[in-house]
Amino acid sequence: MTIRVAPQRHVQPVPPSDVWQSLGDWLQRNQRSIRIAQWSVVLIYAILLVVPVFLPLPDDMAYLWSNFTRFAQFAFWGVWWPLVLLSTALVGRMWCGILCPEGAITEFVSGRGLGRAIPRWMMWPGWPTIAFACTTLYGQMTSVYQYPRPTLLILGGSTLAAAVIGYLYGRNKRVWCRYLCPVSGVFGLLAKLAPLHFRVDPPLWQQSQLSEIKPGAVNCAPLVPFRTMRGAADCHMCGRCSGFRGAIRLACRSPNHEIIHVAGNVAKPWETILIVFGLMGLAVGAFQWSVSPWFVAAKQWIAERLVDSGVVWPLEATAPWWVLTNYPQRSDVMTLLDGALLVAYVLATALACGGLTTSMLAFATRSLGLWQPARFHHLAQALIPLAGVGVFLGLSALTVSQLRSDGIELPFVGPLRAMMLVLATIWSGVLCWQVTGLYNRELGRRVLAISFVGLAMIVTDADWLLLFWVW
């Protein structure tokens, strides 16, 4: 009896570029499944946001696995926000396009609303930066990370605003996400680091225009102009445009590509303000103030001066919970003095750190030749890795503290934080070095410029050093 063995087939490996393109095409074909995922997240989001408001505040014996309020706060601030920031730096704004509840709601309402034209004032590029600063500061005043009512007020208020804007403006669009979302600016910055993006091939686009076959329309909800899209900052990675005109596909790129070769094409002062004064200033102060000995010393000094002057009402007067933290049942009440000092500390930190960083960037810009605003803003883009890692570490500190309060110790956190800061600093330094090479090839000038930027990075590293290892 003869046994025949079937000849082995040689399987050709799929090129990585085809794998990514296939993934993009899969997203394009499965928009219905994406809608189901979006509305599932909306349901979970609503439950976590609303239910804790009707429950009693957890006591000292409550654990995140036994108390729904603790679980919801941990889900929002211990898991959701840190992971969203991390995912944006890894896969672009896929959270925005596929899972974000506000995006799903505003687009849904927009399809059934008034469909008005977007007013010019709404297109002002400074709104995301201003909104980020206001929500960050207000969140600290009301202790948004600790209590469910301010969480509902801030996150729920943002969702309500997204729905109202969707009802008033655009048709099946995400006008809120494009122009007003408080975290849109932060997501746009981090997405520039993502190794995945939807790439537009200009020659193929031009070739498709010569064809007699006209492609069907594609609804880009975040209002990104396909033809001129050269980066991932505004793209929501929803996949609707994959394969459009045969010129758009999901592709892999160097994480440095957009900052070096795209970010410098158009100067964006509000992005620089968000990087320097927002992520590397205001956010630092927001995470620092509660453990800062400088804050305590300033409060004691001012309190003594007030008492000596016979003015004690700032030490006793309080405000409603939606203005300043006011939970006497938890012995957690902010006086007017506390609130005023909190705002002053956070703003002073933003101005001090941002001012020093801006000065160093200005010196670096001048070191490369005559003053050019575009070069200044381009150098600021090189700081995105360090700025992003800092905010991630600040938010993940909430994760660590919440787990620690439940008896879960993470001994590797300290070394991991140090490693992330070191790597982010090196990454920003490499980006800065490559950016300087675009403007001046003289070695001495480039070394001088990167030295100034290095001083700016030392300021940021010192802030996180104080928070995590000194205080």
Secondary structure, DSSP 8 states (H G I E B T S, - for coil): ---------------HHHHHHHHHHHHHHTHHHHHHHHHHHHHHHHHHHHGGGGS----TT--TTT-HHHHHHIIIIIIIHHHHHHHHHHH-THIIIII-HHHHHHHHHHTTS--B---GGGG-TTHHHHHHHHHHHHHHHTTTTT-HHHHIIIIIHHHHHHHHHHHHB-SS--HHHHHT-TTHHHHHHHHTT-SEEEEE-HHHHHHHHTSSS-------TT---GGG--SSSS-----TTTTGGGTEEEEE--TTHHHHHTTTSS--HHHHHIIIIIIIIIHHHHHHGGG-HHHHHHHHHHHHHHHHTT--HHHH----TTTS-EEGGGTEE--HHHHHHHHHHHHHHHHHHHHHHHHHHHHHHHHTSS--HHHHHHHHHTTHHHHHHHHHHHHHHHHHHHHHHTT---TTHHHHHHHHHHHHHHHHHHHHHHHHHHH---HHHHHHHHHHHHHHHHHHHHHHHIIIII-
